[in-house]
Amino acid sequence: MYIKGIIDRIKFPFRKEKELYSCFYKILGFYPSDIHYYKQAIHHKSSSYKKEGSWINNERLEFLGDAILDAIISDVVFQHFKGKREGFLTNTRSKIVQRETLNKVAVEIKLDKLIISSTHSHSHNSYIYGNAFEALIGAIYLDKGYIYCKRFVERRILKRLINIDKLAYKEVNFKSKLIEWGQKKHIEICFDLIEESKEDTCTPIFITQARIGDFIGGTGRGYSKKESQQIAAQNALKLIKDSPNLFISTNQEDQIENSTD
């Protein structure tokens, strides 16, 4: 009985590891070579653990995955929409990589079930799913390289879960979202047209700044005033997410991220 207990304790971690490999295989379509990257990808900062003097969570992988995902989606969108202007391509990429889309993708592939977090309610912190998805992309990149990342995004995400054409022409009102956020936080939001010019082809160009209180929140360049305002608002929302301390106290950071996702 004593020996059986020892054997069970030895086999238990192995079984858990095997289950984790199996879970990632179902998500990725391939087995990880180095499972440690993927373990880190599912560790939210609220459940950080210390290893060799450093706190481990998925924030660094999220940073890396964000850049890799941007590159992949830029490539895909560029190839898919032949002859479309830069503004259209930029907006389409933004719609694909925005938190709302990535959150849904993470849930669809059941990545949300693997996230290790001490946050009490994921329903009020749903941005952690999108963050974990970006961290997963970072893990794939470090484990397998760019080609595997691109293949995973194209075959397992875009082909199965996202209709690029439908999403590209879906209207997303970033200006309204920014104004709504300002009203909730009692911060004045203004849009200033700072430049109006023409390209060599005589096509009009508009540049707008979105002001958040006393800060320049974002600048947008478009072929109409409306487009430039939308891009400015989109960039302002990204600034709010990336640098919440510019606008509000630290203890309200989570509320900001939820309102901008």
C-alpha positions as CSV (number, residue, x, y, z in Angstrom):
1,M,0.0,0.0,0.0
2,Y,2.8,2.4,0.9
3,I,4.8,1.6,-2.3
4,K,1.6,2.0,-4.4
5,G,1.2,5.5,-2.8
6,I,4.7,6.5,-3.8
7,I,4.2,5.2,-7.4
8,D,0.9,7.2,-7.7
9,R,2.7,10.3,-6.6
10,I,5.4,9.8,-9.1
11,K,2.9,9.1,-12.0
12,F,0.6,12.0,-11.2
13,P,2.7,14.8,-12.5
14,F,3.4,12.8,-15.6
15,R,-0.3,12.3,-16.2
16,K,-1.0,16.0,-15.8
17,E,1.8,16.8,-18.2
18,K,0.5,14.3,-20.7
19,E,-3.0,15.8,-20.4
20,L,-1.5,19.3,-21.1
21,Y,0.3,18.1,-24.2
22,S,-3.0,16.6,-25.4
23,C,-4.9,19.8,-24.7
24,F,-2.4,21.9,-26.7
25,Y,-2.4,19.4,-29.5
26,K,-6.2,19.9,-29.9
27,I,-5.7,23.6,-30.0
28,L,-2.6,23.8,-32.2
29,G,-2.8,20.8,-34.4
30,F,0.8,19.8,-33.4
31,Y,2.6,18.7,-30.2
32,P,4.7,21.4,-28.5
33,S,8.5,20.7,-28.5
34,D,9.1,22.7,-25.4
35,I,6.0,22.7,-23.2
36,H,7.4,25.3,-20.8
37,Y,6.7,28.2,-23.3
38,Y,3.0,27.1,-23.4
39,K,2.8,26.7,-19.6
40,Q,4.0,30.3,-19.3
41,A,1.5,31.5,-21.9
42,I,-1.5,30.4,-19.8
43,H,-0.2,31.9,-16.6
44,H,-2.0,35.2,-16.0
45,K,0.0,37.8,-14.0
46,S,-2.4,37.3,-11.0
47,S,-0.9,33.7,-10.7
48,S,2.7,34.6,-11.3
49,Y,5.3,32.2,-9.9
50,K,8.9,32.7,-9.1
51,K,11.7,30.8,-11.0
52,E,15.4,31.5,-10.6
53,G,14.7,34.8,-9.0
54,S,12.2,36.1,-11.6
55,W,8.5,36.2,-11.6
56,I,7.0,34.2,-14.4
57,N,3.7,35.0,-16.2
58,N,2.5,35.5,-19.7
59,E,3.1,39.3,-20.1
60,R,6.4,39.0,-22.0
61,L,5.0,36.3,-24.3
62,E,2.0,38.5,-24.9
63,F,4.2,41.4,-25.9
64,L,6.1,39.1,-28.4
65,G,2.9,37.4,-29.7
66,D,1.2,40.8,-30.3
67,A,4.0,41.8,-32.7
68,I,4.1,38.4,-34.4
69,L,0.3,38.3,-34.8
70,D,0.4,41.9,-36.3
71,A,3.0,40.8,-38.9
72,I,1.0,37.6,-39.8
73,I,-2.3,39.4,-40.2
74,S,-0.7,42.3,-42.1
75,D,0.7,39.7,-44.6
76,V,-2.6,37.9,-44.9
77,V,-4.7,41.0,-45.3
78,F,-2.2,42.5,-47.8
79,Q,-2.4,39.3,-50.0
80,H,-6.1,38.9,-49.6
81,F,-7.3,42.4,-50.5
82,K,-5.5,43.2,-53.7
83,G,-5.3,46.9,-54.6
84,K,-6.9,48.1,-51.4
85,R,-5.6,51.3,-49.8
86,E,-3.5,51.5,-46.6
87,G,-6.3,52.8,-44.5
88,F,-8.6,49.9,-45.4
89,L,-5.8,47.4,-44.7
90,T,-4.9,49.0,-41.4
91,N,-8.6,49.0,-40.3
92,T,-9.1,45.4,-41.3
93,R,-6.0,44.3,-39.4
94,S,-7.2,46.2,-36.4
95,K,-10.6,44.5,-36.4
96,I,-9.0,41.1,-36.5
97,V,-6.5,41.7,-33.7
98,Q,-8.7,43.8,-31.4
99,R,-9.4,42.3,-28.0
100,E,-13.1,41.6,-28.7
101,T,-12.1,39.3,-31.6
102,L,-9.2,37.6,-29.9
103,N,-11.3,37.0,-26.8
104,K,-13.9,35.2,-28.9
105,V,-11.1,33.2,-30.7
106,A,-9.6,32.1,-27.3
107,V,-13.0,30.9,-26.1
108,E,-13.7,29.1,-29.4
109,I,-10.5,27.1,-29.3
110,K,-11.0,26.5,-25.6
111,L,-7.8,28.3,-24.5
112,D,-9.8,30.0,-21.8
113,K,-10.2,26.6,-20.1
114,L,-6.4,26.3,-19.6
115,I,-5.7,29.8,-18.3
116,I,-4.3,29.8,-14.7
117,S,-5.5,32.9,-12.9
118,S,-6.4,33.9,-9.4
119,T,-8.8,36.6,-10.8
120,H,-12.2,35.9,-9.1
121,S,-14.4,36.4,-12.1
122,H,-13.2,36.0,-15.7
123,S,-16.5,37.4,-16.9
124,H,-15.4,40.8,-15.7
125,N,-11.8,40.4,-17.0
126,S,-12.5,38.8,-20.4
127,Y,-9.5,40.7,-21.9
128,I,-7.3,38.0,-20.3
129,Y,-8.4,35.5,-22.9
130,G,-7.2,37.7,-25.8
131,N,-4.0,38.4,-23.9
132,A,-3.4,34.7,-23.4
133,F,-4.0,34.1,-27.1
134,E,-1.3,36.6,-28.0
135,A,1.0,34.9,-25.4
136,L,0.2,31.5,-27.1
137,I,1.4,33.0,-30.5
138,G,4.6,34.1,-28.7
139,A,5.0,30.6,-27.3
140,I,4.6,29.0,-30.8
141,Y,7.1,31.4,-32.2
142,L,9.8,30.6,-29.6
143,D,9.0,26.9,-29.8
144,K,8.6,26.4,-33.5
145,G,9.3,29.6,-35.4
146,Y,7.4,32.0,-37.6
147,I,6.2,29.5,-40.2
148,Y,4.4,27.4,-37.6
149,C,2.8,30.6,-36.2
150,K,1.5,31.7,-39.6
151,R,0.3,28.2,-40.4
152,F,-1.6,28.0,-37.1
153,V,-3.2,31.4,-37.6
154,E,-4.2,30.8,-41.2
155,R,-5.4,27.2,-40.9
156,R,-6.8,27.0,-37.3
157,I,-8.0,30.5,-36.8
158,L,-8.7,32.5,-40.0
159,K,-10.0,29.5,-42.0
160,R,-12.2,28.1,-39.3
161,L,-13.2,31.0,-37.0
162,I,-12.9,34.4,-38.8
163,N,-14.6,35.5,-42.0
164,I,-12.0,38.1,-43.2
165,D,-14.3,39.6,-45.9
166,K,-17.2,40.0,-43.5
167,L,-15.1,41.4,-40.7
168,A,-13.3,43.8,-43.1
169,Y,-16.6,45.5,-44.0
170,K,-18.1,45.5,-40.5
171,E,-18.5,49.0,-39.2
172,V,-16.7,49.5,-35.9
173,N,-17.4,52.9,-34.4
174,F,-14.2,53.6,-32.4
175,K,-15.2,57.3,-32.0
176,S,-18.4,56.4,-30.2
177,K,-16.5,53.9,-28.0
178,L,-14.0,56.6,-27.0
179,I,-16.7,59.2,-26.3
180,E,-18.7,56.6,-24.2
181,W,-15.5,55.8,-22.2
182,G,-14.9,59.6,-21.7
183,Q,-18.5,60.1,-20.4
184,K,-18.1,57.2,-17.9
185,K,-14.8,58.5,-16.6
186,H,-15.9,62.2,-16.7
187,I,-13.0,63.1,-19.1
188,E,-13.6,65.5,-22.0
189,I,-13.1,63.9,-25.5
190,C,-12.5,66.3,-28.5
191,F,-11.6,65.7,-32.1
192,D,-9.5,68.4,-33.8
193,L,-8.9,68.6,-37.6
194,I,-5.2,69.7,-37.7
195,E,-4.4,69.3,-41.3
196,E,-6.2,69.1,-44.6
197,S,-4.2,68.5,-47.8
198,K,-4.1,66.6,-51.1
199,E,-2.1,63.8,-52.4
200,D,-0.3,63.9,-55.8
201,T,-3.4,62.4,-57.3
202,C,-5.5,65.3,-55.9
203,T,-7.1,62.9,-53.4
204,P,-8.0,64.8,-50.2
205,I,-6.2,63.8,-47.0
206,F,-7.4,64.7,-43.5
207,I,-5.4,64.4,-40.2
208,T,-7.3,64.5,-37.0
209,Q,-6.2,64.5,-33.3
210,A,-8.3,62.9,-30.6
211,R,-7.8,64.7,-27.3
212,I,-8.4,63.0,-24.0
213,G,-8.6,65.8,-21.5
214,D,-5.3,67.6,-21.7
215,F,-3.6,64.7,-23.6
216,I,-3.2,64.0,-27.3
217,G,-4.7,60.5,-27.3
218,G,-4.2,59.6,-30.9
219,T,-3.7,60.9,-34.4
220,G,-5.6,59.6,-37.5
221,R,-4.9,60.1,-41.2
222,G,-7.7,59.3,-43.6
223,Y,-9.4,60.1,-46.9
224,S,-12.3,61.7,-45.2
225,K,-12.8,63.5,-41.9
226,K,-14.9,60.6,-40.6
227,E,-12.1,58.1,-41.4
228,S,-9.4,60.2,-39.8
229,Q,-11.5,60.6,-36.7
230,Q,-12.2,56.9,-36.5
231,I,-8.4,56.1,-36.8
232,A,-7.6,58.8,-34.2
233,A,-10.1,57.3,-31.8
234,Q,-8.8,53.8,-32.4
235,N,-5.3,54.9,-31.6
236,A,-6.5,56.8,-28.5
237,L,-8.3,53.6,-27.2
238,K,-5.0,51.7,-27.7
239,L,-3.2,54.3,-25.7
240,I,-5.7,54.1,-22.9
241,K,-5.2,50.3,-22.8
242,D,-1.4,50.4,-22.9
243,S,-0.9,53.4,-20.6
244,P,-4.0,53.6,-18.2
245,N,-2.0,55.5,-15.6
246,L,-2.0,58.6,-17.8
247,F,-5.8,58.9,-17.3
248,I,-6.8,57.2,-14.1
249,S,-5.5,55.8,-10.8
250,T,-3.8,52.4,-10.7
251,N,-6.6,50.6,-8.9
252,Q,-9.0,51.3,-11.8
253,E,-6.7,49.8,-14.6
254,D,-8.8,46.7,-15.0
255,Q,-12.0,48.8,-15.5
256,I,-10.2,50.8,-18.3
257,E,-9.1,47.6,-20.1
258,N,-12.6,46.2,-20.0
259,S,-14.1,49.4,-21.4
260,T,-11.7,49.6,-24.3
261,D,-11.9,45.9,-25.4
